Amino acid sequence: MAGNVVILKKPALGGSRCPLPESMKEIKEIIEIGKKLDELTCEVYSNFAKRDDFDPKLVAMWTRMADWKKSHIKHWKKISKTFVYKNILKRKPADLATIVKQLKNIQAELVEFLRRLRKKKVTQSEAVSQTVLNEFCLISDIFLEIFYSYSRSLEDPSADIVLDCKSHMIDMTETLQPYLRLNPLFSALKKSMGEIEHTHNFLVLNYGRKKKTAG
């Protein structure tokens, strides 16, 4: 996305709670954008996977990622119908409004990249960088929060979409490492991978925790 790493605004974990209406339009927008981003990246990775001039290891990775995105799109469709925002990370309404703006910018840049991709071939190096940029959005706190909350609503008690995201991100990171080398995106990606663990632990500890009332 224009070679820039976009870090979505994060709340301070453990801050004071600010109750939010369950039907806030910002959450609905974030969910719809999340679904659209996965649809766009699925098309991007499917395109990359068809390239016979790319390294076979990368082609195999992009094939896996395209399939993974398809499963995520199914999750988004269910989330859009049933999701109730619990605000585990204690965001303020202004935080959500800022996130919507950032996500819209990311979506616009991804649409532009896909338009260029349809017109001409990109290099393998460009494809690798774009993949990293795409996935920064997936591991942002707001999506991890939505994925985790949704997982807890599923009948399978072992389901945890955040851990599934982490597993696929580890696979992607390990595959891309030899191709990134001195690319600054790699160090940023590694840092974000560590933050997934921190956010996941916080979500596990605080999901369902009731606010204390005065005795």
Secondary structure, 3 states (H helix, E strand, C coil): CCCCCCCCCCCCCCCCCCCCCCCCHHHHHHHHHHHHHHHHHHHHHHHHHCCCCCCHHHHHHHHHHHHHHHHHHHHHHHHHHHCCCCCCCCCCHHHHHHHHHHHHHHHHHHHHHHHHHHHCCCCHHHHHHHHHHHHHHHCCHHHHHHHHHHHHCCCCCCCCHHHHHHHHHHHHHHHHHHHHCCCHHHHHHHHHHHHHHHHHHHHHHHCCCCCCCCC
